[in-house]
Amino acid sequence: MLGKFLVSFMAILVAMDIIGTVPLYLGMTRGMEPKERNRVVNTSMLVAFVVAIVFVFLGREIFRHLGIQVFDFKIAGGLVLLLVSLADLAGGPAAVHREASGSTGIVPLAVPLITGPGVLTTLILQVSTVGYFITLAALVTNYAFAWILLRKSENVTRVIGQDGTVVLSKIAALLLAAIAVSMMRSGIFEALSDWMKVAH
Protein backbone atom coordinates (compact mmCIF):
# COMPACT_ATOMS: atom_id res chain seq x y z
CA MET A 1 0.00 0.00 0.00
CA LEU A 2 2.90 2.35 0.78
CA GLY A 3 4.25 1.88 -2.73
CA LYS A 4 0.89 2.75 -4.29
CA PHE A 5 0.60 5.80 -2.03
CA LEU A 6 4.05 7.07 -3.01
CA VAL A 7 3.30 6.63 -6.72
CA SER A 8 -0.04 8.43 -6.33
CA PHE A 9 1.57 11.17 -4.22
CA MET A 10 4.32 11.77 -6.79
CA ALA A 11 1.86 11.78 -9.70
CA ILE A 12 -0.27 14.48 -8.04
CA LEU A 13 2.80 16.43 -6.90
CA VAL A 14 4.27 16.51 -10.41
CA ALA A 15 0.91 17.41 -11.98
CA MET A 16 0.37 20.24 -9.48
CA ASP A 17 3.93 21.62 -9.90
CA ILE A 18 3.54 23.67 -6.72
CA ILE A 19 7.25 24.56 -6.75
CA GLY A 20 6.78 26.18 -10.16
CA THR A 21 3.78 28.06 -8.76
CA VAL A 22 5.82 29.68 -5.97
CA PRO A 23 7.49 32.42 -8.08
CA LEU A 24 4.16 33.14 -9.78
CA TYR A 25 2.45 33.46 -6.40
CA LEU A 26 5.17 35.80 -5.14
CA GLY A 27 4.71 37.98 -8.21
CA MET A 28 0.92 38.09 -7.75
CA THR A 29 1.15 39.05 -4.08
CA ARG A 30 4.07 41.47 -4.35
CA GLY A 31 3.45 44.49 -2.13
CA MET A 32 0.85 42.75 0.05
CA GLU A 33 1.06 42.68 3.83
CA PRO A 34 1.86 39.27 5.41
CA LYS A 35 -1.71 38.93 6.75
CA GLU A 36 -3.16 39.59 3.31
CA ARG A 37 -0.75 37.08 1.74
CA ASN A 38 -1.84 34.45 4.25
CA ARG A 39 -5.50 35.18 3.52
CA VAL A 40 -4.90 34.70 -0.20
CA VAL A 41 -3.11 31.39 0.43
CA ASN A 42 -5.81 30.10 2.79
CA THR A 43 -8.68 31.02 0.47
CA SER A 44 -6.96 29.72 -2.65
CA MET A 45 -5.96 26.41 -1.07
CA LEU A 46 -9.46 25.85 0.32
CA VAL A 47 -11.12 26.47 -3.05
CA ALA A 48 -8.53 24.37 -4.90
CA PHE A 49 -8.98 21.49 -2.43
CA VAL A 50 -12.79 21.56 -2.64
CA VAL A 51 -12.68 21.51 -6.46
CA ALA A 52 -10.31 18.52 -6.36
CA ILE A 53 -12.45 16.60 -3.82
CA VAL A 54 -15.63 17.19 -5.83
CA PHE A 55 -13.92 15.90 -8.96
CA VAL A 56 -12.61 12.80 -7.15
CA PHE A 57 -16.14 11.73 -6.21
CA LEU A 58 -18.13 13.03 -9.19
CA GLY A 59 -15.60 12.64 -12.00
CA ARG A 60 -16.60 9.06 -12.81
CA GLU A 61 -20.30 9.97 -12.68
CA ILE A 62 -19.68 12.79 -15.12
CA PHE A 63 -17.94 10.30 -17.39
CA ARG A 64 -20.90 7.93 -17.20
CA HIS A 65 -23.39 10.62 -18.19
CA LEU A 66 -21.21 11.74 -21.09
CA GLY A 67 -20.52 8.19 -22.25
CA ILE A 68 -16.78 8.57 -21.73
CA GLN A 69 -14.61 5.53 -20.96
CA VAL A 70 -11.55 5.72 -18.71
CA PHE A 71 -9.27 4.96 -21.66
CA ASP A 72 -10.82 7.90 -23.57
CA PHE A 73 -9.87 10.17 -20.70
CA LYS A 74 -6.40 8.64 -20.47
CA ILE A 75 -5.70 9.43 -24.12
CA ALA A 76 -7.25 12.91 -24.07
CA GLY A 77 -5.90 13.72 -20.61
CA GLY A 78 -2.45 12.48 -21.54
CA LEU A 79 -2.48 14.70 -24.62
CA VAL A 80 -3.51 17.71 -22.53
CA LEU A 81 -0.80 17.00 -19.96
CA LEU A 82 1.78 16.60 -22.71
CA LEU A 83 0.85 19.95 -24.27
CA VAL A 84 0.86 21.64 -20.84
CA SER A 85 4.27 20.19 -19.97
CA LEU A 86 5.77 21.12 -23.36
CA ALA A 87 4.43 24.66 -23.05
CA ASP A 88 5.86 24.86 -19.54
CA LEU A 89 9.25 23.65 -20.78
CA ALA A 90 9.12 26.35 -23.46
CA GLY A 91 8.16 28.98 -20.89
CA GLY A 92 4.61 29.50 -22.16
CA PRO A 93 2.39 29.20 -19.07
CA ALA A 94 4.50 31.59 -17.03
CA ALA A 95 3.71 34.42 -19.41
CA VAL A 96 0.01 33.57 -19.41
CA HIS A 97 -0.09 33.43 -15.63
CA ARG A 98 1.63 36.79 -15.30
CA GLU A 99 -0.99 38.40 -17.50
CA ALA A 100 -3.74 36.88 -15.35
CA SER A 101 -2.17 37.98 -12.07
CA GLY A 102 -4.45 41.00 -11.71
CA SER A 103 -7.16 38.91 -10.04
CA THR A 104 -5.23 37.23 -7.26
CA GLY A 105 -7.04 34.62 -5.17
CA ILE A 106 -9.49 32.07 -6.44
CA VAL A 107 -8.51 32.77 -10.05
CA PRO A 108 -5.86 32.09 -11.21
CA LEU A 109 -4.11 30.81 -8.06
CA ALA A 110 -6.66 28.22 -6.89
CA VAL A 111 -7.82 27.33 -10.40
CA PRO A 112 -5.97 26.64 -12.66
CA LEU A 113 -2.54 27.10 -11.02
CA ILE A 114 -3.05 24.74 -8.06
CA THR A 115 -5.98 22.61 -9.23
CA GLY A 116 -5.70 22.63 -12.99
CA PRO A 117 -6.50 20.16 -15.77
CA GLY A 118 -3.34 18.22 -15.01
CA VAL A 119 -4.34 17.59 -11.40
CA LEU A 120 -7.95 16.74 -12.33
CA THR A 121 -6.75 14.31 -14.99
CA THR A 122 -4.35 12.68 -12.55
CA LEU A 123 -7.00 12.37 -9.83
CA ILE A 124 -9.57 10.56 -11.95
CA LEU A 125 -6.89 8.19 -13.22
CA GLN A 126 -5.56 7.53 -9.72
CA VAL A 127 -9.07 6.69 -8.48
CA SER A 128 -9.46 4.14 -11.27
CA THR A 129 -5.99 2.71 -10.57
CA VAL A 130 -5.48 2.69 -6.78
CA GLY A 131 -8.96 3.51 -5.44
CA TYR A 132 -10.46 6.32 -3.38
CA PHE A 133 -8.61 5.83 -0.08
CA ILE A 134 -5.06 6.03 -1.42
CA THR A 135 -5.97 8.82 -3.86
CA LEU A 136 -7.55 10.91 -1.08
CA ALA A 137 -4.59 10.28 1.24
CA ALA A 138 -2.16 11.38 -1.47
CA LEU A 139 -4.37 14.37 -2.31
CA VAL A 140 -4.61 15.59 1.30
CA THR A 141 -0.85 15.15 1.81
CA ASN A 142 -0.07 17.08 -1.38
CA TYR A 143 -2.38 19.96 -0.56
CA ALA A 144 -1.04 20.20 3.00
CA PHE A 145 2.48 20.35 1.55
CA ALA A 146 1.40 22.98 -1.00
CA TRP A 147 -0.23 25.10 1.73
CA ILE A 148 2.91 25.02 3.89
CA LEU A 149 5.15 25.75 0.89
CA LEU A 150 3.12 28.80 -0.17
CA ARG A 151 2.99 30.10 3.40
CA LYS A 152 6.78 29.79 3.61
CA SER A 153 7.43 30.69 -0.05
CA GLU A 154 9.65 33.68 0.65
CA ASN A 155 11.97 31.49 2.74
CA VAL A 156 12.05 28.80 0.02
CA THR A 157 12.97 31.31 -2.69
CA ARG A 158 15.63 32.81 -0.45
CA VAL A 159 17.25 29.38 0.02
CA ILE A 160 17.23 28.01 -3.56
CA GLY A 161 17.03 31.32 -5.41
CA GLN A 162 14.95 32.38 -8.41
CA ASP A 163 17.05 30.26 -10.77
CA GLY A 164 16.58 27.24 -8.51
CA THR A 165 12.79 27.49 -8.65
CA VAL A 166 12.91 27.76 -12.44
CA VAL A 167 15.14 24.68 -12.73
CA LEU A 168 12.91 22.63 -10.40
CA SER A 169 9.84 23.73 -12.35
CA LYS A 170 11.43 22.58 -15.64
CA ILE A 171 12.36 19.20 -14.14
CA ALA A 172 8.78 18.78 -12.93
CA ALA A 173 7.50 19.65 -16.42
CA LEU A 174 9.78 17.02 -17.96
CA LEU A 175 8.51 14.38 -15.52
CA LEU A 176 4.94 15.41 -16.31
CA ALA A 177 5.63 14.92 -20.03
CA ALA A 178 6.89 11.39 -19.33
CA ILE A 179 3.78 10.62 -17.26
CA ALA A 180 1.60 12.01 -20.07
CA VAL A 181 3.20 9.72 -22.67
CA SER A 182 2.78 6.73 -20.36
CA MET A 183 -0.86 7.69 -19.79
CA MET A 184 -1.57 7.95 -23.52
CA ARG A 185 0.16 4.63 -24.21
CA SER A 186 -1.94 2.92 -21.53
CA GLY A 187 -5.14 4.46 -22.90
CA ILE A 188 -4.36 3.39 -26.46
CA PHE A 189 -3.63 -0.20 -25.39
CA GLU A 190 -6.88 -0.32 -23.37
CA ALA A 191 -8.86 1.12 -26.29
CA LEU A 192 -7.39 -1.47 -28.68
CA SER A 193 -8.16 -4.25 -26.19
CA ASP A 194 -11.75 -3.06 -25.85
CA TRP A 195 -12.12 -2.81 -29.64
CA MET A 196 -10.80 -6.36 -30.08
CA LYS A 197 -13.31 -7.68 -27.52
CA VAL A 198 -16.17 -5.97 -29.36
CA ALA A 199 -14.90 -7.24 -32.72
CA HIS A 200 -14.95 -10.81 -31.47
ZAVEX-389808 format. One line per field, with one value per atom (N, C-alpha, C): x, y, z; residue number from 1; residue in one letter; atom name. Coordinates in steps of 0.2 Angstrom, whole numbers, plus 5000, padded with zeros to 4 digits. Layout:
REM ZAVEX-389808
u	(X  ...)
v	(Y  ...)
w	(Z  ...)
nr	(NUM  ...)
rest	(A  ...)
atom	(CA  ...)
END
This chain:
REM ZAVEX-389808
u	(5004  5000  5004  5010  5014  5017  5019  5021  5016  5010  5004  5003  5004  5003  5008  5015  5020  5020  5017  5017  5011  5005  5000  5002  5006  5008  5012  5017  5022  5018  5013  5009  5006  5002  4999  5003  5009  5014  5017  5019  5021  5016  5010  5005  5003  5003  5002  5007  5014  5020  5019  5018  5018  5024  5030  5036  5037  5034  5034  5029  5024  5019  5021  5027  5029  5031  5036  5037  5032  5027  5021  5017  5016  5012  5016  5022  5026  5025  5025  5024  5017  5012  5005  5003  5007  5006  5011  5015  5020  5017  5020  5017  5012  5009  5004  5007  5003  5005  5005  5009  5009  5002  4998  4991  4987  4988  4984  4987  4993  4996  4993  4993  4991  4983  4980  4972  4972  4976  4976  4977  4982  4984  4979  4976  4971  4965  4963  4957  4958  4964  4965  4966  4969  4970  4964  4959  4953  4949  4948  4944  4947  4954  4957  4956  4956  4955  4948  4943  4936  4935  4937  4937  4939  4945  4948  4944  4942  4938  4931  4928  4922  4923  4929  4930  4932  4935  4937  4931  4925  4919  4914  4914  4909  4912  4919  4922  4920  4919  4917  4910  4906  4898  4898  4902  4902  4903  4908  4910  4904  4901  4895  4890  4888  4883  4885  4892  4894  4896  4896  4897  4905  4909  4916  4919  4923  4927  4933  4936  4942  4948  4948  4954  4953  4947  4946  4949  4948  4951  4958  4961  4968  4971  4969  4971  4971  4965  4964  4968  4967  4971  4978  4981  4988  4990  4986  4988  4988  4983  4982  4989  4990  4996  5002  5003  5009  5010  5004  5004  5006  5003  5004  5012  5014  5021  5026  5025  5029  5029  5023  5022  5026  5026  5029  5037  5039  5046  5049  5044  5046  5045  5042  5041  5034  5029  5023  5019  5017  5012  5014  5020  5023  5020  5021  5019  5011  5007  5000  4998  5001  5000  5001  5006  5008  5003  5000  4995  4989  4987  4981  4982  4988  4989  4985  4981  4978  4972  4970  4964  4967  4971  4974  4969  4969  4965  4962  4956  4953  4955  4955  4957  4963  4969  4971  4974  4975  4979  4976  4970  4967  4965  4962  4961  4963  4967  4970  4977  4980  4987  4988  4984  4985  4981  4974  4970  4968  4973  4971  4970  4969  4968  4972  4979  4983  4982  4980  4978  4972  4967  4960  4961  4965  4966  4970  4975  4978  4974  4969  4965  4960  4957  4952  4956  4962  4966  4968  4970  4972  4966  4960  4955  4953  4954  4953  4958  4964  4970  4971  4971  4973  4967  4961  4955  4955  4949  4948  4952  4953  4957  4964  4968  4975  4975  4970  4970  4969  4964  4962  4968  4971  4977  4983  4984  4989  4987  4981  4978  4979  4977  4977  4984  4989  4996  4999  4997  5000  4997  4991  4988  4991  4992  4995  5002  5006  5012  5012  5008  5007  5005  5001  4999  5005  5009  5015  5020  5021  5026  5024  5018  5016  5016  5014  5015  5022  5027  5034  5038  5034  5037  5043  5043  5048  5055  5054  5060  5063  5058  5060  5064  5061  5065  5072  5072  5078  5084  5081  5086  5089  5084  5086  5087  5084  5085  5080  5079  5075  5077  5083  5085  5084  5084  5083  5076  5071  5064  5062  5066  5065  5067  5073  5076  5071  5069  5065  5058  5055  5049  5050  5056  5057  5058  5061  5062  5055  5051  5044  5040  5041  5038  5040  5046  5049  5046  5046  5043  5035  5032  5025  5024  5028  5028  5029  5033  5034  5028  5025  5019  5013  5013  5008  5009  5015  5016  5014  5016  5014  5006  5003  4996  4992  4995  4992  4993  4999  5001  4996  4995  4990  4983  4981  4974  4973  4979  4978  4978  4982  4982  4975  4972  4966  4960  4961  4956  4956  4962  4963  4960  4962  4959  4952  4949  4941  4938  4942  4939  4940  4945  4946  4941  4939  4933  4927  4925  4919  4919  4925  4925  4924  4926  4925  4918)
v	(4994  5000  5006  5006  5012  5013  5008  5009  5013  5011  5014  5021  5022  5029  5034  5031  5035  5037  5032  5033  5038  5037  5042  5049  5049  5056  5059  5056  5059  5061  5057  5059  5066  5066  5072  5078  5077  5082  5085  5080  5083  5086  5084  5087  5094  5095  5101  5106  5104  5108  5114  5113  5118  5122  5119  5123  5128  5126  5131  5136  5135  5140  5146  5144  5148  5155  5155  5162  5166  5162  5166  5169  5165  5167  5173  5173  5179  5185  5184  5190  5193  5188  5190  5194  5192  5195  5200  5202  5207  5214  5216  5222  5221  5215  5214  5213  5215  5213  5206  5204  5196  5193  5197  5195  5194  5198  5198  5192  5191  5185  5179  5178  5172  5171  5177  5176  5173  5176  5174  5166  5164  5157  5153  5155  5151  5150  5155  5155  5151  5152  5149  5141  5139  5132  5129  5132  5129  5128  5133  5132  5127  5127  5122  5115  5114  5107  5105  5110  5108  5106  5109  5108  5101  5099  5093  5087  5088  5083  5082  5087  5086  5082  5083  5079  5072  5071  5064  5060  5063  5059  5059  5064  5065  5064  5064  5063  5057  5051  5045  5046  5049  5050  5054  5060  5064  5060  5056  5051  5047  5044  5040  5043  5049  5053  5055  5056  5059  5053  5047  5041  5040  5043  5043  5037  5033  5028  5030  5027  5029  5029  5024  5025  5031  5033  5039  5045  5045  5051  5050  5044  5043  5046  5045  5047  5055  5057  5065  5068  5065  5069  5068  5063  5062  5067  5069  5073  5081  5082  5089  5090  5084  5085  5086  5082  5083  5090  5093  5100  5105  5104  5108  5108  5102  5101  5104  5103  5106  5113  5116  5123  5126  5122  5124  5124  5119  5118  5124  5126  5132  5139  5139  5145  5148  5145  5147  5149  5145  5146  5152  5153  5158  5165  5166  5172  5173  5168  5168  5169  5166  5167  5174  5177  5184  5189  5188  5192  5191  5185  5184  5186  5189  5190  5196  5199  5205  5203  5197  5195  5189  5191  5186  5183  5177  5173  5167  5166  5160  5159  5164  5164  5169  5167  5160  5156  5158  5154  5147  5147  5141  5137  5140  5137  5142  5140  5133  5132  5137  5136  5130  5129  5124  5118  5119  5113  5115  5112  5113  5107  5107  5101  5095  5096  5091  5087  5091  5088  5084  5087  5084  5077  5078  5072  5066  5068  5063  5060  5064  5062  5056  5058  5053  5046  5047  5041  5037  5041  5038  5034  5037  5033  5027  5027  5021  5016  5018  5014  5011  5015  5013  5014  5017  5018  5024  5025  5032  5033  5028  5029  5032  5028  5030  5037  5038  5044  5050  5049  5055  5056  5051  5051  5055  5053  5057  5064  5065  5072  5076  5074  5078  5080  5075  5076  5081  5081  5085  5092  5093  5100  5103  5099  5101  5104  5100  5102  5108  5109  5115  5121  5120  5126  5128  5123  5125  5129  5126  5129  5136  5137  5144  5149  5146  5150  5152  5148  5149  5150  5153  5153  5158  5164  5168  5165  5161  5157  5152  5149  5144  5147  5153  5157  5159  5161  5164  5159  5152  5147  5145  5143  5140  5145  5151  5157  5156  5162  5162  5157  5156  5151  5144  5143  5136  5134  5139  5137  5136  5140  5139  5132  5130  5123  5118  5118  5113  5113  5119  5119  5115  5116  5113  5105  5103  5096  5093  5096  5094  5093  5098  5098  5092  5091  5085  5078  5078  5072  5071  5077  5077  5075  5077  5075  5067  5064  5057  5053  5056  5053  5054  5059  5060  5055  5054  5049  5042  5040  5034  5033  5038  5038  5037  5041  5040  5033  5030  5023  5018  5019  5015  5015  5021  5022  5019  5020  5017  5009  5006  4999  4997  5000  4998  4999  5004  5006  5000  4998  4993  4986  4985  4979  4979  4984  4985  4984  4987  4986  4979  4975  4968  4964  4965  4962  4962  4969  4970  4967  4967  4964  4956  4953  4946  4944)
w	(5000  5000  5000  5004  5004  4997  4993  4986  4982  4982  4979  4981  4987  4990  4987  4987  4985  4977  4974  4966  4965  4969  4968  4971  4976  4979  4974  4971  4966  4960  4958  4951  4952  4958  4960  4961  4964  4965  4959  4954  4948  4944  4944  4940  4943  4949  4953  4951  4951  4951  4955  4962  4966  4967  4966  4966  4961  4955  4949  4950  4955  4956  4961  4965  4970  4967  4962  4960  4957  4954  4951  4957  4962  4968  4971  4972  4974  4970  4963  4959  4960  4961  4961  4968  4973  4980  4982  4977  4978  4981  4986  4989  4995  4995  5000  5007  5012  5019  5021  5025  5027  5029  5032  5034  5027  5023  5017  5012  5012  5009  5011  5018  5021  5020  5019  5018  5011  5006  4999  4999  5002  5002  5005  5011  5014  5010  5007  5002  4996  4993  4987  4988  4993  4995  4996  5000  5002  4995  4991  4985  4980  4980  4975  4978  4985  4988  4987  4988  4987  4980  4975  4968  4966  4969  4968  4971  4977  4981  4977  4975  4971  4965  4961  4955  4957  4962  4964  4965  4968  4969  4963  4959  4954  4947  4947  4940  4936  4939  4936  4934  4938  4937  4931  4930  4924  4918  4919  4913  4911  4916  4914  4910  4912  4909  4902  4901  4895  4890  4893  4889  4887  4892  4891  4895  4892  4895  4898  4903  4906  4901  4897  4892  4887  4886  4882  4886  4892  4897  4897  4897  4898  4891  4886  4879  4879  4880  4880  4885  4891  4897  4896  4894  4892  4887  4882  4877  4880  4884  4887  4892  4896  4900  4896  4891  4886  4884  4881  4879  4884  4890  4896  4898  4898  4900  4895  4889  4883  4883  4884  4885  4891  4896  4902  4901  4898  4896  4892  4887  4883  4886  4892  4896  4894  4891  4889  4895  4899  4905  4909  4910  4915  4912  4906  4903  4904  4902  4903  4910  4915  4922  4924  4922  4924  4921  4915  4913  4917  4919  4923  4931  4933  4940  4943  4939  4941  4946  4945  4950  4954  4959  4964  4968  4970  4974  4971  4970  4968  4961  4957  4950  4949  4947  4944  4949  4955  4960  4961  4964  4966  4959  4954  4948  4943  4938  4937  4939  4943  4945  4950  4955  4960  4957  4956  4954  4947  4942  4935  4932  4925  4921  4922  4924  4925  4931  4937  4943  4942  4939  4938  4934  4929  4925  4929  4933  4937  4943  4946  4951  4948  4943  4940  4938  4936  4934  4940  4945  4951  4955  4955  4958  4954  4947  4944  4944  4947  4947  4954  4959  4966  4971  4969  4973  4976  4980  4983  4989  4993  5000  4998  4994  4993  4989  4984  4981  4985  4990  4995  4999  5002  5006  5003  4996  4993  4991  4990  4988  4995  5000  5006  5008  5008  5009  5004  4998  4993  4995  4996  4997  5004  5009  5015  5014  5010  5008  5004  4999  4995  4999  5004  5009  5013  5016  5019  5015  5009  5004  5003  5001  4999  5005  5011  5017  5018  5017  5018  5012  5006  5000  5000  5003  5003  5006  5011  5014  5009  5005  5000  4995  4992  4987  4989  4995  4998  4998  4999  5000  4993  4989  4982  4977  4978  4973  4967  4964  4958  4953  4951  4946  4948  4955  4957  4957  4958  4957  4949  4945  4938  4936  4938  4936  4939  4945  4948  4944  4942  4938  4932  4928  4922  4923  4928  4929  4930  4934  4935  4929  4924  4918  4914  4914  4910  4913  4919  4922  4921  4920  4918  4911  4907  4900  4899  4903  4903  4906  4911  4914  4908  4905  4900  4894  4892  4887  4889  4895  4898  4899  4900  4901  4894  4889  4882  4880  4881  4879  4882  4889  4892  4890  4888  4886  4879  4874  4868  4868  4872  4873  4876  4880  4883  4878  4874  4869  4863  4861  4857  4859  4866  4869  4869  4871  4871  4864  4859  4852  4849  4852  4850  4853  4859  4862  4859  4857  4853  4846  4843  4836  4837  4842  4843  4846)
nr	(1  1  1  2  2  2  3  3  3  4  4  4  5  5  5  6  6  6  7  7  7  8  8  8  9  9  9  10  10  10  11  11  11  12  12  12  13  13  13  14  14  14  15  15  15  16  16  16  17  17  17  18  18  18  19  19  19  20  20  20  21  21  21  22  22  22  23  23  23  24  24  24  25  25  25  26  26  26  27  27  27  28  28  28  29  29  29  30  30  30  31  31  31  32  32  32  33  33  33  34  34  34  35  35  35  36  36  36  37  37  37  38  38  38  39  39  39  40  40  40  41  41  41  42  42  42  43  43  43  44  44  44  45  45  45  46  46  46  47  47  47  48  48  48  49  49  49  50  50  50  51  51  51  52  52  52  53  53  53  54  54  54  55  55  55  56  56  56  57  57  57  58  58  58  59  59  59  60  60  60  61  61  61  62  62  62  63  63  63  64  64  64  65  65  65  66  66  66  67  67  67  68  68  68  69  69  69  70  70  70  71  71  71  72  72  72  73  73  73  74  74  74  75  75  75  76  76  76  77  77  77  78  78  78  79  79  79  80  80  80  81  81  81  82  82  82  83  83  83  84  84  84  85  85  85  86  86  86  87  87  87  88  88  88  89  89  89  90  90  90  91  91  91  92  92  92  93  93  93  94  94  94  95  95  95  96  96  96  97  97  97  98  98  98  99  99  99  100  100  100  101  101  101  102  102  102  103  103  103  104  104  104  105  105  105  106  106  106  107  107  107  108  108  108  109  109  109  110  110  110  111  111  111  112  112  112  113  113  113  114  114  114  115  115  115  116  116  116  117  117  117  118  118  118  119  119  119  120  120  120  121  121  121  122  122  122  123  123  123  124  124  124  125  125  125  126  126  126  127  127  127  128  128  128  129  129  129  130  130  130  131  131  131  132  132  132  133  133  133  134  134  134  135  135  135  136  136  136  137  137  137  138  138  138  139  139  139  140  140  140  141  141  141  142  142  142  143  143  143  144  144  144  145  145  145  146  146  146  147  147  147  148  148  148  149  149  149  150  150  150  151  151  151  152  152  152  153  153  153  154  154  154  155  155  155  156  156  156  157  157  157  158  158  158  159  159  159  160  160  160  161  161  161  162  162  162  163  163  163  164  164  164  165  165  165  166  166  166  167  167  167  168  168  168  169  169  169  170  170  170  171  171  171  172  172  172  173  173  173  174  174  174  175  175  175  176  176  176  177  177  177  178  178  178  179  179  179  180  180  180  181  181  181  182  182  182  183  183  183  184  184  184  185  185  185  186  186  186  187  187  187  188  188  188  189  189  189  190  190  190  191  191  191  192  192  192  193  193  193  194  194  194  195  195  195  196  196  196  197  197  197  198  198  198  199  199  199  200  200  200)
rest	(M  M  M  L  L  L  G  G  G  K  K  K  F  F  F  L  L  L  V  V  V  S  S  S  F  F  F  M  M  M  A  A  A  I  I  I  L  L  L  V  V  V  A  A  A  M  M  M  D  D  D  I  I  I  I  I  I  G  G  G  T  T  T  V  V  V  P  P  P  L  L  L  Y  Y  Y  L  L  L  G  G  G  M  M  M  T  T  T  R  R  R  G  G  G  M  M  M  E  E  E  P  P  P  K  K  K  E  E  E  R  R  R  N  N  N  R  R  R  V  V  V  V  V  V  N  N  N  T  T  T  S  S  S  M  M  M  L  L  L  V  V  V  A  A  A  F  F  F  V  V  V  V  V  V  A  A  A  I  I  I  V  V  V  F  F  F  V  V  V  F  F  F  L  L  L  G  G  G  R  R  R  E  E  E  I  I  I  F  F  F  R  R  R  H  H  H  L  L  L  G  G  G  I  I  I  Q  Q  Q  V  V  V  F  F  F  D  D  D  F  F  F  K  K  K  I  I  I  A  A  A  G  G  G  G  G  G  L  L  L  V  V  V  L  L  L  L  L  L  L  L  L  V  V  V  S  S  S  L  L  L  A  A  A  D  D  D  L  L  L  A  A  A  G  G  G  G  G  G  P  P  P  A  A  A  A  A  A  V  V  V  H  H  H  R  R  R  E  E  E  A  A  A  S  S  S  G  G  G  S  S  S  T  T  T  G  G  G  I  I  I  V  V  V  P  P  P  L  L  L  A  A  A  V  V  V  P  P  P  L  L  L  I  I  I  T  T  T  G  G  G  P  P  P  G  G  G  V  V  V  L  L  L  T  T  T  T  T  T  L  L  L  I  I  I  L  L  L  Q  Q  Q  V  V  V  S  S  S  T  T  T  V  V  V  G  G  G  Y  Y  Y  F  F  F  I  I  I  T  T  T  L  L  L  A  A  A  A  A  A  L  L  L  V  V  V  T  T  T  N  N  N  Y  Y  Y  A  A  A  F  F  F  A  A  A  W  W  W  I  I  I  L  L  L  L  L  L  R  R  R  K  K  K  S  S  S  E  E  E  N  N  N  V  V  V  T  T  T  R  R  R  V  V  V  I  I  I  G  G  G  Q  Q  Q  D  D  D  G  G  G  T  T  T  V  V  V  V  V  V  L  L  L  S  S  S  K  K  K  I  I  I  A  A  A  A  A  A  L  L  L  L  L  L  L  L  L  A  A  A  A  A  A  I  I  I  A  A  A  V  V  V  S  S  S  M  M  M  M  M  M  R  R  R  S  S  S  G  G  G  I  I  I  F  F  F  E  E  E  A  A  A  L  L  L  S  S  S  D  D  D  W  W  W  M  M  M  K  K  K  V  V  V  A  A  A  H  H  H)
atom	(N  CA  C  N  CA  C  N  CA  C  N  CA  C  N  CA  C  N  CA  C  N  CA  C  N  CA  C  N  CA  C  N  CA  C  N  CA  C  N  CA  C  N  CA  C  N  CA  C  N  CA  C  N  CA  C  N  CA  C  N  CA  C  N  CA  C  N  CA  C  N  CA  C  N  CA  C  N  CA  C  N  CA  C  N  CA  C  N  CA  C  N  CA  C  N  CA  C  N  CA  C  N  CA  C  N  CA  C  N  CA  C  N  CA  C  N  CA  C  N  CA  C  N  CA  C  N  CA  C  N  CA  C  N  CA  C  N  CA  C  N  CA  C  N  CA  C  N  CA  C  N  CA  C  N  CA  C  N  CA  C  N  CA  C  N  CA  C  N  CA  C  N  CA  C  N  CA  C  N  CA  C  N  CA  C  N  CA  C  N  CA  C  N  CA  C  N  CA  C  N  CA  C  N  CA  C  N  CA  C  N  CA  C  N  CA  C  N  CA  C  N  CA  C  N  CA  C  N  CA  C  N  CA  C  N  CA  C  N  CA  C  N  CA  C  N  CA  C  N  CA  C  N  CA  C  N  CA  C  N  CA  C  N  CA  C  N  CA  C  N  CA  C  N  CA  C  N  CA  C  N  CA  C  N  CA  C  N  CA  C  N  CA  C  N  CA  C  N  CA  C  N  CA  C  N  CA  C  N  CA  C  N  CA  C  N  CA  C  N  CA  C  N  CA  C  N  CA  C  N  CA  C  N  CA  C  N  CA  C  N  CA  C  N  CA  C  N  CA  C  N  CA  C  N  CA  C  N  CA  C  N  CA  C  N  CA  C  N  CA  C  N  CA  C  N  CA  C  N  CA  C  N  CA  C  N  CA  C  N  CA  C  N  CA  C  N  CA  C  N  CA  C  N  CA  C  N  CA  C  N  CA  C  N  CA  C  N  CA  C  N  CA  C  N  CA  C  N  CA  C  N  CA  C  N  CA  C  N  CA  C  N  CA  C  N  CA  C  N  CA  C  N  CA  C  N  CA  C  N  CA  C  N  CA  C  N  CA  C  N  CA  C  N  CA  C  N  CA  C  N  CA  C  N  CA  C  N  CA  C  N  CA  C  N  CA  C  N  CA  C  N  CA  C  N  CA  C  N  CA  C  N  CA  C  N  CA  C  N  CA  C  N  CA  C  N  CA  C  N  CA  C  N  CA  C  N  CA  C  N  CA  C  N  CA  C  N  CA  C  N  CA  C  N  CA  C  N  CA  C  N  CA  C  N  CA  C  N  CA  C  N  CA  C  N  CA  C  N  CA  C  N  CA  C  N  CA  C  N  CA  C  N  CA  C  N  CA  C  N  CA  C  N  CA  C  N  CA  C  N  CA  C  N  CA  C  N  CA  C  N  CA  C  N  CA  C  N  CA  C  N  CA  C  N  CA  C  N  CA  C  N  CA  C  N  CA  C  N  CA  C  N  CA  C  N  CA  C  N  CA  C  N  CA  C  N  CA  C  N  CA  C  N  CA  C  N  CA  C  N  CA  C  N  CA  C  N  CA  C  N  CA  C  N  CA  C  N  CA  C)
END
